[in-house]
C-alpha cells in the first residue's frame, strides 16, 4: 500500500520497511530528462511486496523517449526492471526501475 503514514517497525528476515519505488531516466543528447531520477511512490511492506507493486507500475509506465519506439524490451534485474526503448538510428533509451529501502530520514514520519 502506498502511504504517508508512520513507518512500520522493521525486523530481520521478511521484515516490513518503507520502500522508495524509483525510475532512473536516460540521458539524451548529453542532457537528462527534467528529473533524471523520479520517485514513483513509496510502499510499506516486505521487499517482495514492494517489488510486486513496482512491477505493476513498470507495466503501466510509458517512457517519453524515444517518441516513436521501434521496439521496447523489459528485462528483470536483481532489484527491479530495465525497460529499453529502441529509437531510430540504433539509439537505446534505458529506464531503470528499482526499490530502495528507507534507512534513515531526518524529518518527522
N, C-alpha and C positions, 0 to 999 in steps of 0.2 A: 504494500500500500504506500502510495506517495503521501507524505505527511510533513507537517511543520511542527508537530508536537514534540515533547521531550523525547530524548533518545533513550531507548530501552537499555537495560543492563546487558553487559557483554560477559561472555564466559568462554572456556575452552571448547574445542570440538565444533559442533554445529551451532556456534554462538550466534546470537542476534546482534546486529550492529546497524549503523546508519551508513548507507552506500550512496555515493555520487554516481549518477549514470551520465557518462560523458561521451562526446564525439569530438575527435580531432579532425579538423578540416584540412584539405590540401593547400599547398602554396601554389598560386597561379601567377605566372609571369613575374616571379620574384616577390609577389605580394600575397598574403593570405587573405581569405575572405574577411569581412568586417571583424569577426571574432574567431580566431583560429581554434580555440578550444571552447566548446559550448556545453554548459550544464543542461542536460535534457530533463533532469529531475533528481529527486532523492528517493530512497527506498529504505524502509526499516524492516529488517528481517535477516534471514540467513544469506550467505553468499550465493547459494544455489537458487534461492527465490529471487534475489536481485538479478542474477543472470537471466532467469526466465522472463522477468519483467523487461529487462533490456532487450531481449530477443524480440518481444512484441514491438518495441519502439524501432528497432532496426528494420523489421519487416514493413513498417509504415513509412520509414524515412524516405524522402525524395530529395536527393542531392541537387544543389544548384548548378554544379559543374560536373561533367560537361552539359551544356544546354540541350544538345541533341546526342545523347549517348548512342553509340553504335552497339555497345554491349555493356552489361553490368554483371559483375560477379560478386558473390557473397562467400567469404571464407570464415570458418570458425577458427578462432585463435585460442590460446591458453587462458586469456582473461576477457574474451568478448568476441567481436567480429571485425572483419575488414571488408568494406564494400569498395569495389574498384570499378569506376566508370571509365570506359574506353571512348575517347573522343576522336575527332578527325586527326589525321597525320600521326597516328600512333601514340597520342598523348594519353597518359593514365592519370586518373584523379582518385587517390586513395582516401577513404574516410575510415578512421579507426574508432571503434566503439568499445568502451571498457567500463568496468565497475571499479570504483576506488573506495576503500574503506575510510571513513572519517576517523582519524586517530586523535585529533585534538582540535579544539575550537575556542578562540579567545572570547567569543560572545556568549550571551545567555542562550539557553536552549528553549 
